Amino acid sequence: MHSPQTSELAATARAFATYSLVPYLGILFCPGAVLVGSFGILRSYQGAGNPGVRTTCYLSIALGIVILMIQLLLWWILYKAPIWAREL
């Protein structure tokens, strides 16, 4: 049986990953998804661990990293757009 604290960490990591989908402002939540997901994985291995909780944590970490890359691309485009507009 998994501890309630581990499932709470998985739910928090999932929430961070969900909130990171917000364009531009979501970049603030990506590190939270990765960090809380990592803590959830560590806690799941300390106890008996529920594979569903562990899977949620792994997915939150992966989504946090992928969405961070996309968010960085969006911020780079936002930075470069005025420069590109001047070149036209």
JOWO-V462093 format. One record per pair of residues at least 4 apart in sequence whose C-alpha atoms are under 8 Angstrom apart, sorted by the first residue. I is the first residue (numbers start at 0). J is the second residue. D is the distance in Angstrom with one decimal. If there is no record, write none. Layout:
# JOWO-V462093
i=I j=J d=D
i=I j=J d=D
This chain:
# JOWO-V462093
i=0 j=47 d=6.0
i=0 j=48 d=6.6
i=0 j=49 d=6.6
i=1 j=5 d=6.7
i=1 j=6 d=7.2
i=1 j=43 d=7.2
i=1 j=46 d=6.9
i=1 j=47 d=6.0
i=1 j=48 d=4.9
i=1 j=49 d=5.3
i=2 j=6 d=6.7
i=2 j=46 d=7.5
i=2 j=48 d=7.7
i=3 j=7 d=6.1
i=4 j=8 d=6.2
i=5 j=9 d=6.3
i=5 j=39 d=5.6
i=5 j=42 d=6.0
i=5 j=43 d=6.1
i=5 j=52 d=7.3
i=6 j=10 d=6.2
i=6 j=39 d=7.8
i=6 j=52 d=6.0
i=7 j=11 d=6.1
i=8 j=12 d=6.0
i=8 j=35 d=6.3
i=8 j=36 d=7.0
i=8 j=38 d=7.3
i=8 j=39 d=5.2
i=9 j=13 d=6.1
i=9 j=35 d=7.6
i=9 j=36 d=6.4
i=9 j=39 d=5.9
i=9 j=52 d=5.9
i=9 j=53 d=7.6
i=9 j=55 d=6.0
i=9 j=56 d=5.4
i=10 j=14 d=6.2
i=11 j=15 d=6.2
i=11 j=32 d=7.8
i=11 j=35 d=7.0
i=12 j=16 d=6.2
i=12 j=31 d=7.0
i=12 j=32 d=4.7
i=12 j=33 d=7.4
i=12 j=34 d=8.0
i=12 j=35 d=5.2
i=12 j=36 d=5.1
i=12 j=39 d=8.0
i=12 j=55 d=8.0
i=12 j=56 d=6.5
i=12 j=59 d=5.8
i=12 j=60 d=7.9
i=13 j=17 d=6.1
i=13 j=32 d=6.9
i=13 j=36 d=8.0
i=13 j=55 d=6.9
i=13 j=56 d=7.4
i=13 j=59 d=5.6
i=14 j=18 d=6.1
i=14 j=32 d=7.7
i=15 j=19 d=6.1
i=15 j=28 d=5.4
i=15 j=29 d=6.7
i=15 j=31 d=5.9
i=15 j=32 d=4.8
i=15 j=59 d=7.9
i=16 j=20 d=7.0
i=16 j=28 d=6.9
i=16 j=29 d=6.4
i=16 j=31 d=7.9
i=16 j=32 d=5.2
i=16 j=59 d=5.6
i=16 j=60 d=7.9
i=16 j=62 d=6.3
i=16 j=63 d=5.6
i=18 j=25 d=6.0
i=18 j=28 d=6.3
i=19 j=24 d=7.5
i=19 j=25 d=3.8
i=19 j=26 d=5.9
i=19 j=27 d=7.0
i=19 j=28 d=4.9
i=19 j=29 d=5.5
i=19 j=63 d=7.2
i=19 j=66 d=7.0
i=19 j=67 d=8.0
i=20 j=25 d=5.5
i=20 j=66 d=7.0
i=21 j=25 d=4.5
i=22 j=26 d=7.9
i=22 j=70 d=6.9
i=22 j=73 d=7.8
i=23 j=70 d=6.1
i=23 j=73 d=6.8
i=23 j=74 d=6.7
i=25 j=29 d=6.8
i=25 j=70 d=7.3
i=26 j=30 d=7.9
i=26 j=66 d=7.9
i=26 j=67 d=6.1
i=26 j=70 d=5.8
i=26 j=71 d=7.6
i=27 j=31 d=7.8
i=28 j=32 d=6.4
i=28 j=63 d=8.0
i=29 j=33 d=6.5
i=29 j=63 d=4.7
i=29 j=64 d=6.9
i=29 j=66 d=7.0
i=29 j=67 d=5.8
i=30 j=34 d=6.0
i=30 j=63 d=6.8
i=31 j=35 d=5.8
i=31 j=36 d=7.9
i=32 j=36 d=5.7
i=32 j=59 d=5.7
i=32 j=60 d=5.9
i=32 j=62 d=8.0
i=32 j=63 d=5.4
i=33 j=37 d=6.1
i=33 j=59 d=6.6
i=33 j=60 d=4.4
i=33 j=61 d=7.7
i=33 j=63 d=5.7
i=33 j=64 d=7.1
i=34 j=38 d=6.3
i=34 j=60 d=7.7
i=35 j=39 d=6.1
i=35 j=56 d=7.9
i=36 j=40 d=6.3
i=36 j=55 d=7.9
i=36 j=56 d=4.4
i=36 j=57 d=6.6
i=36 j=59 d=5.9
i=36 j=60 d=5.6
i=37 j=41 d=6.3
i=37 j=56 d=6.9
i=37 j=57 d=7.8
i=37 j=60 d=7.1
i=38 j=42 d=6.1
i=39 j=43 d=6.1
i=39 j=52 d=7.9
i=39 j=53 d=7.2
i=39 j=56 d=6.1
i=40 j=44 d=6.4
i=40 j=53 d=5.7
i=40 j=56 d=6.1
i=40 j=57 d=7.4
i=41 j=45 d=6.5
i=42 j=46 d=6.7
i=42 j=48 d=7.8
i=43 j=47 d=6.8
i=43 j=48 d=4.4
i=43 j=49 d=6.9
i=43 j=52 d=7.5
i=43 j=53 d=6.4
i=44 j=48 d=5.9
i=48 j=52 d=7.4
i=48 j=53 d=7.3
i=49 j=53 d=6.4
i=50 j=54 d=6.0
i=51 j=55 d=6.2
i=52 j=56 d=6.3
i=53 j=57 d=6.2
i=54 j=58 d=6.1
i=55 j=59 d=6.1
i=56 j=60 d=6.3
i=57 j=61 d=6.2
i=58 j=62 d=5.9
i=59 j=63 d=5.9
i=60 j=64 d=6.3
i=61 j=65 d=6.2
i=62 j=66 d=5.8
i=63 j=67 d=5.9
i=64 j=68 d=6.4
i=65 j=69 d=6.5
i=66 j=70 d=6.0
i=67 j=71 d=6.1
i=68 j=72 d=6.3
i=69 j=73 d=6.3
i=70 j=74 d=6.2
i=71 j=75 d=6.1
i=72 j=76 d=6.2
i=73 j=77 d=6.2
i=74 j=78 d=6.2
i=75 j=79 d=6.1
i=76 j=80 d=5.8
i=77 j=81 d=7.8
i=78 j=82 d=7.8
i=79 j=83 d=6.2
i=80 j=84 d=6.1
i=81 j=85 d=6.3
i=82 j=86 d=6.5
i=83 j=87 d=6.8
